[in-house]
């Protein structure tokens, strides 16, 4: 389990710059299952045996996101759920995104 999953998201100010390439590389090594898309957001898709399992997982992610105050974009379908994570306030990636990704991995 990544040390990131033990951390809490902190509010991000709109004047905070998105993470640079070196920091993205460093943090992404802690959540290698997640893809960095266009340097803008993280993406991961999970597979399940049926819709009910996918929905149950999405609900657990929703509880985690509420607790962290940081919410992913979610796509749900039969046997799969996909998550896109980025920090809306800066329209890019912050440490919060990697913390949430690690938390999702830990579920």
N, C-alpha and C positions, 0 to 999 in steps of 0.2 A: 504494500500500500504506500502511496506517495505521501511524503510529509505535507504536501499541499492539502490533502484531505482533512488534516487536523486544524487547518487555519480557517478564519472567518473572513468573509468579504467585508470590505470597508467602503463607505460611500466615496464615489469618485467625482471630482469636480470637473466641470466642462472644459477648464483650461489645462487639464492634465493631458500631456501628449500620449498618444498610443505608444505601446512598447516598440522599441527598436529591434532590429534583426537579431542582434546578439542575445538580447534578453528573451526574445521569442524562442530562439533555438535552445537556450538553457531551460526554459520552463517546459517546452514541448517534450524534452527528453523525460520529463516526469509523467507525462500522459501520452505515451507514444501511440496509443490507439486512436487518438484524435488527430484529424487532419487540419492543418492551418490552410484556410482557403483565401487566396489573394492577399495574404497578410492582414486580413480584415476580421475573420471570425474562425472559430473552431467548429468542426463538424464531426459527428459520429453517428453511425446507424447501428442499432441493435436488432438482432433477430430473435424471434420467439416462436413457440409452437402454434400459437393461435392469437386471436384478437384479445381475448380475456387476459392472457399473460402480458401482452404488450400494454394494454390499458392499465393493469395493476402496476407495472413498472413506471409508466408515465405519471401515475398518481403519486408514487413514492418520490419521483424526481420533483414533482410539484411541491410536495411537503418540504423537501430539502431546499428548493429554490425560495419558498416563502420564508423559511428560517434564515436563509442567507441574505434575503432582500435583493436577490439577483436572479433574473428570470431568463431562461432560454426560449428560443423559438422552437416549437415542437411540431413535428409531423408524425401522425399516427395512422397506421393502417393494419390490415390483417397480417399478423405475424411480424410486424416491424414497427420501430419507433426511431425517428431521427431527431437529433438535437443540433441546433446552431446556436452558438454562444458568442456574444460580443457585448461590449459596453456601450450602450446607447448614448450616454452622455458625451462620449468622445468619438463615437462612430468608428470604433476600432477595438483593438485588444488591450486589456489591462490584466494585472495579476488576478483580479477577481474572476476572470473568465477561466483561468487555469485552476483556480481553487474550486470553482463549481464543477469543472470537468472532472477533477480528481474525486470530488465528493460523489458525483454520479458513478464513477468507476467503482467506488467503494460500496455501492448499494447491492 
